Amino acid sequence: MPRDSEPPAKLPVAALIDTEPHIDMVALRGYRLGRVREQLRQRDYAGAVLYDPINIRYATGSRNMAVWTLHNAVRYCFVATEGPVVVFDFHNCEHLSAGLETVDEVRPAVAWYYFGAGARFEERAKTWAAEIADLVAAHGGGNRRLALDHCDPEGAAALAALGIEVRNGQEVMELARAIKSPEELACMGQSIAVCEAAMARMREALEPGMTENQLWAILNHVNAAMGGEWIETRLLASGARTNPWFQESSDRIIRPGEMVSFDTDMIGPYGYCADISRSYFCGPGRPSDEQRRLYRLAWEQIHFNMDLLKAGLSFRELAETAWKMPESCRANRYSVVIHGVGLCDEYPACVYLEDFETSGYDGRLEAGMTVCVESFIGETGGREGVKLEQQVLITETGLELLSTFPFEEDLLGREL
């Protein structure tokens, strides 16, 4: 494949798919597969079986009906720590991995989930397990420890009956995906560019009388039209539906003078996530003092916490030193202070100090991690809330801002 430095002139950069030469996809795939094998070696595993389509995409570069296969177990892959990569694909889909240097063999998948196998699911699970065990025997060098990301109990039992020791494959994949290569950052930059183009169109289109769904549809349309893939959530709300957070987009009509808050959660070009949040004021007129106060608090939280981020900072240290939320907003706080981002929301999830003992875990930020810095500000019993979020890269010397969409100067009430 040619290694042209520029994309074909007939297409905008954002419209390119991940088989085009404008980003070195061979280097990208090689790096990602190498990261998976590094984690497998560290844990002395013979290999991994991956069902999550995001994990399959990361390890092989191969994709097929990702959203559908998230809940239909018709596609998986075997990655030997020292040996071949075998993709097991859906009916008559072997051609979808053609030409990928990361894939050594494609076989038809053995589907044993209930929709595909019915009352024969236990029989089919045993057939599936026997094929996997044969691969482990052939390429594991006597090692029978196998990482597995998702599996119904019948499959795990069938593997155990054949002497395969099943270990946590999601741990392997989350830690592998945490550190991004330059090629990954280039892909993520394309996804963010598409996302911010959609956000700008949403800002321009926002007017009283349109519905939340009509506004959210702009994000979905621009993403699909510019080479993106899907939207993970439908988190867009207006007026009183903005507080507390996590209301999904509806057919509610947006009214003048209201806040509109959203979280993109967008899987864009090359399968990389652009996870950015903003809150807009729907005119005409000017935001109220209360709307500006909430917005300034969210802006302050984002920037205070961004200033803390550096390689080597522990998750507990971040929780201990993070921006202190006003008591009146604490009950409605977001679930994390920051979280990793790559092909989707990823490791780590760094929680607030008050949540650390029940749901937190420790670790350290590393150079090469990409993370999202979160804020939701909504008073307990208050009418509206503000959602802001920035996507950044942790570097050896601090951080690099990846999302550059402007904040709302009329809501900040001052020059940035």
DOROGU-53447 format. One record per residue (C-alpha): x, y, z. Coordinates in steps of 0.02 Angstrom, whole numbers, plus 50000, padded with zeros to 5 digits. Layout:
residues N
XYZ...
END
This chain:
residues 416
500005000050000500715017249956501235028750099500655045450030500895059650152499275067950097497525060550076496745059549903496185076849849494445070949804493995067249986494045077850143495225070550273493795066650391492925055850261494355043450248494155026050318495455016450414496115007150263496715023150178498565027550179498485045150250498835038350426500035023650434498755010450480500044996350471501035005050607499435008150706498894989950698500634983650738500764994750890499074989650958499364970950934501064972951015500264981351166499064966651186500454953951179501504963951301500104962851429499874944251395501724941051422501744950851584500384939251652501094923251578499544919551474499554908251322498424920451231496734928651233494994925951162494104942351131492254944851100492054963551131492074971250955493094985851022494414973751087494404964150922494604980650828496054985750939496984969250926496714965850740496044981250651494604970350590492804975950614491074969650573489384976250632490124982550795488524988050882487584972250834489004960950890489064969851057487504960051105487564945350984489054933851016489384929350835491164935650816492764933150915494634931550892496064921450965497704930650994499164919351036500494927451143501794918851033500904913250876499484917350758497964928550766496374919550713494774929150681493154919250694491884929050594490014929150562489234919150421490084922650252491084937350321492824930250303493244943050167493114957450291494844953850361495664951650191497314960750175497564963850361499344959150407498804956850588497624942450545498424925650505496834915550479494954917950469493744904150519491854903350534491274907250711490394894350818488874903750884488244896651048487274911351119485434907051140484734916550990485954907650876485974890450957484314888651047484194873151154485844867051079486854880751166487774868851285488224857051143488834871551035489804878851182490764862451197491164862851010491774880851028492834876651180493654861851094494234872750950494924885851069495794872551174496604865551017497324882750976497984884751153498794867451144499564871250974500264888451016500364889851206501964879851232501134870251372500394885851451498504883751472498114900751550496934910151434496284928051446494444929751401493524946451399491674940951392490924923751408489304915751467489524902751604489284887651491490804892751387491904895451539491374878551608491734869951442493484877451437493814872451617493284854551578494654854251447495974860551568495984878751514496224891251655495164906551612495824923551668495174941451655495404947151476494644964351503496074968751620497294964351482496384974851353496044990151461497864991551511498454988351332497335001951263497835014851393499415021651308499165029351136500365029150990500615044350875499525035650745498135033350872498235051650920498085056350736496525045650721495805053150879496175070550811495125066650658493695060650766493765076350873493795087350717492195079050654491405080450826491795098950841491125102050666489495094050724489505104250885489685120250785488185115550676487195111650833487635128750903487095137350743485475127450729484905129450910483305139550919481705139551020480405127450956481555113650898481565097350995483015089651088482985075250964483135087150817484665095150895485465078450941485155071850765486365084750696487785076550793487295059450727487105065550547488765074850538489695060250615488985047750491489195059450342491025062750382491565044750406491125041850589490315026250658489075027950801488555037750957488735028651123487345038151214485945050651185486415062651325485625079151275484365088251383483595105551398482845116251534482355106951692482865090351613484695095651629484675093051819485025079851878486105073651736485925058051626484265061951543484235055651364483705066051216481815067051195480475075451091480345089551219480275106751137481715118251184481095134951248481885152251244482975156351393483405138251432485055129151451485425114651334486775102551395487495087551302488885074651301489465069051129490075051251170490435049850984491365035550900492025044550748493215040850603494405026350628493345020450775494075033050899493025041951028492725060651040491985063251213491645081751238490275090551335489585107951318488095118151378487265131351270486025145251307484515145651194484105163751155483505176351122484045187051267485435184751392485805170851516485185173551693486365176651837486015158951900486425151151731488055160751724488495155851902488255137251866489235138451705490695147651786490785134451923490875120451794492195129951694493205132751852493115114251898493705108651726495195120451723495705117851904495775099051879496655100351711498045110051797498325095351915498585082151781500335075651752501235059251726501535050551892500025057951982499115044152075497235042252062497085044552250498135060452243496995067052108495465063252214496255071852365496785087652273495365089452147494245104752144493085105252295491295105152240490045116452330489015106752457487415111752368488005102852208488895087852284487445075652281487255078252092489125076652055489685067151901490255049151925492115052751893493345067151899494225060551743494165044851638495235037351500494675038051319495215029251160494105017951055492805021451190492805026751372494275017151444495395014451596495635023451711494075029451800494605041851935493225045352060492905058952189493715057152359492045053852444491775039152326493535032152335493275019152472491715011752392492095012852205493835019652178495495011152141497265017552136498535018551996499525032251911499325043351761500595039651625501245049451477500285044051323498625042251412497155051851339495845056751467494245066851481494065079651620492255080051679491095092351764489245092651801488605106751908486795106151965486085111552132485095099052234483315104052193483935116852067483085119251900484535117751777486265110251765487855112851664488895098951585490665102651524492065090751473493755092251391494815078751306496695079751340498335070351317499485067151466501285071051417502955069951505502825088451549500965091051582499525089851462499035094151285497275100151248496445089351114494695096851113494705115151065492875119551044492595136751126491655139351286490175151251293490775168851329489025175251368488865161851502490595165151572490215183651577492025188251543493395186451414494285169651410
END
